[in-house]
Amino acid sequence: PRCLTRRICGYLLSMQINMNITSQRSCICRGASELRLLLKHKSPITASSRRAVTTMASQHEPLVSAQWLVERAAEPGITVLDASWFMPAWGRNAVAEFKAERIPGSQFFDLDGIADPSSGLPHMLPSETAFAAAMDVLGVSNDSTVVLYDRMGIFSAPRAWWTFKVMGHDRVSVLEGGFPGWKGFGLTTDTLPVEDASLGAATAAARATPPPPAKYKAKLDKSKVRSLSDMLANSQSRGEVVVDARSAGRFVGTEPEPRAGLRGGHIPGALNVPFPTILDGAAYKPPAAIKQAFSAAGVDLEQVVPVGSCGSGLTACVLALGVYRATGKLMAVYDGSWMEWGARDDVPVSTAAKD
């Protein structure tokens, strides 16, 4: 992919921002230092709009703003990835939408492609070697700062964030507001054609048998991943607090599951923290409000780090990022979640609001 800085420099020439950009064009094209100076004083993102997103953050913060990304476009080692994923029933295609329009310089991170295909479940964690092979193709090194976004604002990007985290990559953040927020600030998008082969190259590397040798080194933190057997044992011992990110209706079985063949209800002993309760639109609530949302469900984040579950291991990671923002601690996630548990008839299910 082309240099992110060069592409933003070029695209800014056509942006409609509240200044006389015509007189500044030669300055913008001279390089990244001029671009950063220009944005510092003439940002299209106003002070009031910044309050809706994280304004400034270090490279290790879980959330960064559009302002943060634009101002650091020139810094080496920044990789921007579109980690969009949609529920099948929504009729949207993440790859097609990426091809049509995207943040300049970004690449596509296929959650279902860079995954373990052997389980039969969607977007399960890939092996270390598969993840590393995909990172090489995407140009991600162990020192890269990765910024993830999705097309719902905050939905699937946290799953990619959690994946990077459990693979040992600490320098990873989610763009708060995602692609809708980027466009909402009037920032330019890339609509140049993208070749299908380049879009599928990372997935092809991850799915190769065996994956090709990689420079990137991944180290899975197994302590942050829960299996079916782990959850079955915990449903009896109640040694860990489990939080379910699905809606209240799905949690008690009164609302049908969006996927066929799944029972209604939840893992016995789980507590319900629907993921929208820690969000304010396409942004996370402040840490105190996140703690309050968990407290209302009976979880004291000052005392415990819960284990997350949801429909397919995706929105549990919305909770995981929220917990990380509020406490600095990384949640474990039941990777198979309800797609695995709800499809079986040999595991217990509860439909009580509180067990």
C-alpha positions, -999 to +999 in steps of 0.1 A: +000+000+000+010+036-006+024+057+022-005+069+044+011+103+047+014+109+010-022+098+004-036+121+031-015+150+018-030+145-017-065+139-005-065+170+018-063+191-014-099+184-021-112+186+015-137+213+023-125+226+056-131+260+073-100+278+060-087+291+027-070+259+017-062+271-018-035+293-005-021+264+016-019+238-012+018+241-019+025+239+018+005+207+022+023+190-007+058+198+006+056+172+033+043+158+065+057+184+088+038+212+071+007+189+072+009+185+109+014+222+115-016+230+093-038+205+111-027+218+145-041+252+138-067+246+111-082+212+120-116+203+105-123+187+138-135+213+162-130+215+199-167+207+206-166+176+183-134+164+199-154+158+231-173+130+214-141+110+209-108+105+226-088+136+218-052+125+223-037+092+234-004+074+236+002+046+212-008+021+239-042+036+246-071+013+236-089+042+219-077+070+196-095+097+178-096+107+141-076+138+152-050+116+167-047+095+135-045+124+111-019+142+132+003+111+134-001+101+098+036+108+091+050+087+119+067+055+108+052+022+118+015+031+118-007+006+102-045+012+097-067-018+093-104-020+085-118-048+107-154-045+096-177-075+100-215-076+097-242-100+109-252-122+079-289-111+082-279-075+076-272-080+039-240-060+040-206-070+025-175-057+044-151-065+015-174-048-011-177-017+012-140-016+017-134-017-020-158+011-026-145+035+001-121+034+030-097+055+051-067+064+030-039+039+034-059+014+052-060-024+045-086-050+052-084-073+082-107-102+075-120-115+108-134-146+093-104-152+071-076-146+096-091-172+118-092-209+127-114-226+100-113-260+116-138-252+143-167-246+120-174-214+140-170-178+127-139-157+134-123-181+160-087-172+170-061-182+145-030-201+154+001-182+162+017-191+129-014-182+109-017-148+125+020-141+120+018-150+083-011-127+079+007-099+097+037-102+073+014-098+043-003-068+059+031-052+066+026-053+104+058-058+124+060-064+162+069-028+166+040-014+145+013+008+160-019-007+147-051+013+144-084-006+138-117+007+127-151-007+115-181+006+097-206+004+125-186+029+147-178+004+175-188-032+168-163-055+152-130-036+156-128-045+193-127-082+183-096-075+162-081-054+190-086-083+215-070-107+189-039-085+186-037-082+224-039-120+231-013-125+204+011-103+223+008-071+203+004-043+228+006-013+204-029-016+191-059+008+193-094+012+180-105+043+162-133+057+182-163+065+160-149+042+133-155+049+097-188+068+103-170+091+126-141+096+101-166+106+074-187+127+099-157+149+105-154+156+068-122+137+064-114+124+029-118+087+019-100+066-007-121+053-036-093+041-058-097+006-072-084-023-050-074-056-065-091-087-052-058-106-050-044-080-026-075-081-004-073-119+000-035-122+004-035-121+042-063-146+045-045-169+019-013-168+040-032-175+072-051-204+056-020-220+039-010-255+051+014-248+067+014-210+069+046-196+053+075-186+077+070-151+090+091-124+105+063-114+128+064-133+161+030-140+177+027-155+212-008-165+222-018-157+258-038-188+266-049-174+299-072-150+281-091-176+261-118-199+274-130-231+258-162-251+261-148-273+288-135-243+307-170-228+307-187-260+315-165-265+346-171-229+356-209-232+353-206-256+382-178-241+403-187-204+396-151-196+402-151-169+375-176-142+368-190-145+333-206-116+315-228-121+285-228-092+260-261-102+242-294-084+246-316-090+276-341-108+255-316-133+241-301-137+275-334-150+290-345-167+258-375-145+250-359-130+219-350-154+191-313-160+182-303-144+149-287-177+139-307-208+132-304-239+154-295-223+186-313-226+219-324-195+238-310-185+272-275-183+287-247-202+304-258-208+340-244-183+364-236-157+337-246-120+342-260-099+315-242-067+304-255-059+269-227-043+250-246-011+241-249-002+278-212+008+278-214+028+246-227+063+239-236+059+202-203+051+184-181+060+213-173+044+246-187+059+278-162+073+303-145+048+326-168+056+356-199+050+335-185+017+322-179+006+358-214+016+367-229-004+338-211-035+351-220-027+387-257-025+377-254-061+365-237-072+397-200-070+386-176-049+406-147-042+382-126-030+411-126-065+425-128-089+396-120-091+359-149-110+343-149-135+314-168-124+283-192-143+262-217-132+235-231-147+203-199-155+185-171-140+205-173-107+188-193-083+210-178-098+242-147-080+229-166-047+230-170-054+267-133-064+269-121-031+254-145-013+278-131-031+308-096-024+296-104+013+293-119+014+328-093-008+346-063-014+323-069-052+326-076-075+297-106-098+299-106-134+289-132-143+263-151-176+256-141-178+219-169-201+208-196-182+229-233-189+222-226-202+187-209-232+203-228-235+236-263-228+223-259-253+195-253-283+219-278-303+238-253-317+262-246-285+282-269-267+306-289-236+297-306-211+320-334-187+311-336-170+344-329-133+346-307-141+377-294-175+386 
